[in-house]
């Protein structure tokens, strides 16, 4: 009897472990061309949202080649931040709708931390004493997933950054 129970258990396990597609899922894999088109569409939506925000703002913004937008609140002096520099800065990060996410003072080594590529690019435009406002699209920030805490996926972020020191 005990041996029959083991045989039945092994048979059940073997049958349940077969690699069958999930019959509940009707999704078909996307082609590369479809994924590229979806990406283009998302970027276009983000640009339209950013342009609408800027049109309602009293500030003037400039767009970089990557899609990062910036407005200079105050110029600094000295050499610009570069990859490898240790930079100390004050920052505020909000969602495009104004909801606050994070703020504080950070010191990072530019290009060697997990700062988003938009923040890294923005820092390298600045000098000691600079005060900039950045609009960072999702693909230069936290992307489709967000940060898992205060920033939802596909969020356009506003950063205000003031450089305190560069070493």
C-alpha positions, 0 to 999 in steps of 0.5 A, a space after each residue: 500500500 505504501 509503495 502504491 502511494 509513492 508511485 501515485 505521488 511521483 506520477 502526480 508530480 511528473 504530470 504537474 511539472 510538464 512544461 505546458 503553456 498557460 492556457 489562461 494567457 492569450 498574449 502573443 510575443 511581440 515582434 521587434 518592430 512592434 516593440 520599437 513602435 510601442 517605445 516610439 509611441 510612449 516617448 511621443 506621449 511623454 514629449 507631448 506631456 512635457 511640452 504641455 507642462 512647459 507651455 503652462 510654466 513661467 520658465 524657459 526650458 531647453 531640450 538636450 539631444 537625449 530628451 532631458 529638459 533644463 532651465 537655469 535658475 542660477 549659474 555657478 562658476 568654475 569647471 563643469 562637473 565631469 565623470 569621476 567627480 565627487 559632487 555634493 548637491 541639494 535636490 528636490 524631486 517631484 512628480 510632474 503633478 507636483 507631488 513630492 518624492 525625495 529631497 535632501 543632500 547627496 554626495 555621489 561620484 558621477 558616473 559610478 552610482 545608480 543615479 539615473 542617466 538624466 540626473 547624471 547628464 544634468 549634473 555634468 551641465 553644472 558648475 559649483 554654485 549652479 541651480 538648475 531645474 530638470 524635467 526628466 522623462 521616464 526613459 532617463 529616470 526610473 523607466 517602466 517600473 518606477 523605484 518601487 517606493 515613491 515613484 510610480 512606473 513611467 513617471 516624468 520627474 522634476 528635479 531641482 539641483 543646486 551644486 554645493 561642492 565638486 571634488 
